[in-house]
Amino acid sequence: MSGANLRRGTIAGRNKLLINHLGKLFVTSDAATIIREIEVVHPAAKLLVMASQAQEAEVRQPILLDAIAGLTSPQMGDATNTVLIFAGELLKRAEHLLVMGLHPSEIIKGYELARVKALAELESMSP
């Protein structure tokens, strides 16, 4: 099961039962916990794990500081789900493009152009 598919099942709050490499059982719907506990060997999946961990590190500190100050709940999401699902979909679409015969460098160039366009659109929407 891919990380993106694993995460889709927990968006609606469904828990997953995990058994890590040490045989320890976990029941959780928290993406960060799931990613920490599963053993990932595929290179593309490792990239997804690294991206989700970077997202968690980026958001975790401000959330904890706000929770200590009483501004938010420490249960506030960290967008790890979004990172995993979005990146998983990009990889799935890239696989389809590879099957159609596109070269990986063409796919990368297309994704880079899409990123530039998305950032420009976001910038135009900001006040």
N, C-alpha and C positions, 0 to 999 in steps of 0.2 A: 504494500500500500504506500503510495507516495505521500510526502509531507503535506501537499496541498489537499489530497483526498482525506488524509487523516484529520486535518484541521476542519474541513467542511462539515464533518460529523459533529464537531464540538461547538460550532457557531450558535446553534440553537440551545446550547447549554447541556448537551449530552456528554456524559462522562465516558472516558475510555479506561479500560483496565489494561495496565501495562505491567510487564515483568521485565526488569532490566537484566543486564548481563550477569548480575550477582544473584539473581533470583528473587529480588525484592519486588513486592507487589505495590502498585500505585493505582489509585482511582482518582482521576483528575480530568478537568476540561481546560486547565490552564496550559496555553501553548508553550510558555517558557519551560514549564515542568516537563512536558512531553518531549520537547526538543532536547533538554538536558539528559533525559533518561534513556532515549532510544539510541541504539548504536547505528551510526550511519557510515556506510562504506562507499557508496557511489559518489563519484566526484561532483556531479551536478547537484545531488542531494546535499553534499557537504557545503556547497555554495549557498543553498537555501538556509541551512543551519547557521552559517556565518552571518548571512543577512538578517535573519531573525534575531540572533544574539546581539548584533550591532544595534538593531532597533530597540531591543529591550534595554541595553545599556544606555542608549540615548535618552530614553523616556523615564527609566526607573528612578534616577536620582531626583529629578524635579517632583515626581509624584510622591516619593517618600518624604521629601522636605515639606511639601504642601500638606501631606497627611499629618506630619508632626505638628505643623502650625494650625491644624484643624480646618484647613481650607477644602480638602477633598477627602474622599474615602481611599484607603490604600488598596481597595479592590478595583479601582479604576483600570480600564484596559490599557494595554501597552502597544496595541496594533501589531503584535506578533502574528496574529491570525491573518491580518491583511497582507503582511509581507509574504507569508508562506503561500497564501492562495494566489496572490497576484503573480509572484515569481513562478509558481508552479504552472499557472496558465500560460505565461510567456514561454516557458520551456516546452509545454505541450504544443503550443502553436508553432514554435520553432521546429519541433520534430516533424510536424505536418509539412512545413515549408521545405525541410530537408528531403522528405520523401518525394515532394514535387520536383526536386532537382536543383533547388537554390543552393548556392555555396554558402557555408557558414559566415563568411565575411560580408555577404550581401544581407543576410539576416541581421547581423550585428549593426551594419550601417542603417538598415531600416529602423531598428529599435532605437538607435541613437537619434535619428531624425524625429522619431515619435516622441522621444524624451524632450528634445528641444521645443517641439511644437506644444507639448503638454505644459512645459514650464512657461512658455510665452502666454498660453491661454490662462493659466493660473495668475500670472502677473497682471494680465489685463482685467481680471476679475477683482483684484484687490483694490481697496479704496485709496 
